[in-house]
Amino acid sequence: MANIPVEPGYVRFDGGGQPILLGSYSESARKYFFPTRLRCPVSEQAVVDVDLSTAGTLYSWTFVRMPQMGSQKLDASGGYGVGQIDLPEGVRIQAVIAGRMGDWSIGMPMRLAPLPMGTDDHGNSLCGFQFVPADAQS
């Protein structure tokens, strides 16, 4: 079955089920934004929709000691990671990061991956997105 965005407007999935972040580019401000915008928040001019990079660098991280959104159970690791990832376009994304506390270090390369959150009535995987260390196995 296919990966389907749990909420439209943030991510789409390619034919192989890999996520692609949806952003905007402002020609007048020469800046990229995430998520998509209707107008540039800097210049108030029109923007174009673009796909953003699927790899970046971990700027910062924290560990949240509570069940992940959409769950009522605390998993075996006792929580989950959240990080800020800098993309080459100059956008900083805040997202769930895969792994356990101690798996991450500031400056490490990260890549985008699907974050399964359930299934629809047709058996498709409802997904968000997360970042994983670039050298992690798929």
C-alpha positions as CSV (number, residue, x, y, z in Angstrom):
1,M,0.0,0.0,0.0
2,A,1.0,3.7,-0.1
3,N,2.1,6.3,2.3
4,I,-0.5,9.1,2.6
5,P,0.0,12.4,4.4
6,V,-1.8,12.4,7.7
7,E,-2.4,16.1,7.1
8,P,-2.1,17.8,3.7
9,G,0.1,20.8,3.0
10,Y,3.3,19.8,4.8
11,V,4.6,16.7,3.0
12,R,4.0,14.5,0.0
13,F,5.3,11.1,-0.7
14,D,7.1,10.0,-3.9
15,G,6.4,6.8,-5.7
16,G,8.8,4.9,-3.4
17,G,7.0,6.1,-0.2
18,Q,9.7,8.6,0.7
19,P,8.6,12.0,2.1
20,I,9.2,15.4,0.4
21,L,8.7,18.6,2.4
22,L,6.5,21.2,0.8
23,G,7.7,24.8,1.0
24,S,7.5,28.1,-0.7
25,Y,10.1,30.4,-2.3
26,S,9.9,34.2,-2.4
27,E,11.7,35.7,-5.4
28,S,11.3,39.2,-3.9
29,A,12.9,38.3,-0.6
30,R,15.1,35.5,-2.0
31,K,14.0,33.2,0.9
32,Y,12.5,29.8,1.4
33,F,9.8,29.0,3.9
34,F,8.2,25.9,5.5
35,P,5.4,25.1,5.5
36,T,4.0,26.6,2.3
37,R,2.8,30.2,2.4
38,L,0.3,32.1,0.4
39,R,2.4,35.3,0.5
40,C,5.9,36.1,1.5
41,P,5.9,37.1,5.2
42,V,8.9,39.4,4.5
43,S,7.9,41.3,1.4
44,E,4.1,40.4,1.2
45,Q,4.6,39.4,-2.4
46,A,3.6,36.2,-4.2
47,V,5.5,33.0,-3.6
48,V,6.0,29.8,-5.6
49,D,5.5,26.3,-4.2
50,V,8.8,24.3,-4.1
51,D,10.0,20.9,-2.8
52,L,12.6,21.4,0.0
53,S,15.7,19.3,0.5
54,T,15.4,15.9,2.2
55,A,18.7,16.2,4.1
56,G,20.0,18.7,6.6
57,T,22.1,19.2,9.7
58,L,20.9,18.8,13.3
59,Y,21.0,22.3,14.9
60,S,19.6,21.3,18.3
61,W,17.6,18.6,20.0
62,T,15.7,17.7,23.2
63,F,14.0,14.6,24.6
64,V,10.3,14.7,25.4
65,R,9.2,12.4,28.3
66,M,5.6,11.8,27.3
67,P,3.7,9.8,24.8
68,Q,4.2,10.9,21.2
69,M,1.3,12.8,19.6
70,G,-1.5,10.4,18.5
71,S,-0.5,7.8,21.2
72,Q,-1.5,7.3,24.7
73,K,1.3,4.9,25.6
74,L,4.8,5.8,26.6
75,D,7.2,3.5,24.6
76,A,10.1,1.6,26.0
77,S,12.6,4.5,25.5
78,G,10.4,6.7,27.8
79,G,9.7,9.4,25.3
80,Y,10.9,10.7,21.9
81,G,13.3,13.1,20.4
82,V,12.5,16.5,18.8
83,G,15.1,18.4,16.8
84,Q,15.7,21.4,14.8
85,I,17.2,20.6,11.4
86,D,18.8,23.2,9.2
87,L,18.2,22.6,5.4
88,P,20.5,23.9,2.7
89,E,17.9,26.4,1.6
90,G,18.2,28.2,4.9
91,V,15.0,26.8,6.5
92,R,15.1,25.4,10.0
93,I,12.6,22.6,10.5
94,Q,11.4,21.4,13.9
95,A,10.4,17.7,13.8
96,V,10.4,14.4,15.6
97,I,13.9,12.8,15.3
98,A,14.2,9.0,15.3
99,G,16.3,7.3,17.9
100,R,16.9,7.4,21.7
101,M,18.5,9.9,23.9
102,G,22.2,9.9,23.3
103,D,21.9,8.9,19.6
104,W,22.2,12.5,18.3
105,S,24.8,15.1,18.3
106,I,24.7,18.8,17.2
107,G,26.0,19.1,13.6
108,M,25.2,15.5,12.6
109,P,23.8,14.9,9.1
110,M,20.1,14.0,9.1
111,R,17.7,12.8,6.4
112,L,13.9,12.9,6.0
113,A,11.9,9.7,6.6
114,P,8.2,8.8,6.9
115,L,6.7,8.7,10.4
116,P,3.8,6.2,10.3
117,M,0.9,7.3,12.5
118,G,-1.9,4.9,11.6
119,T,-3.7,3.4,8.6
120,D,-6.7,4.4,6.6
121,D,-9.7,2.3,5.6
122,H,-7.9,1.0,2.5
123,G,-4.8,-0.1,4.4
124,N,-2.6,2.8,3.4
125,S,-0.1,4.1,5.9
126,L,-1.1,7.6,7.3
127,C,2.3,9.3,7.7
128,G,3.9,12.5,8.9
129,F,7.6,13.0,8.7
130,Q,10.6,12.7,10.9
131,F,14.3,13.1,10.6
132,V,16.7,10.2,11.2
133,P,20.5,10.2,11.3
134,A,21.8,10.1,7.7
135,D,23.8,6.9,8.3
136,A,20.8,5.0,9.9
137,Q,19.5,2.0,8.1
138,S,16.2,2.4,6.2
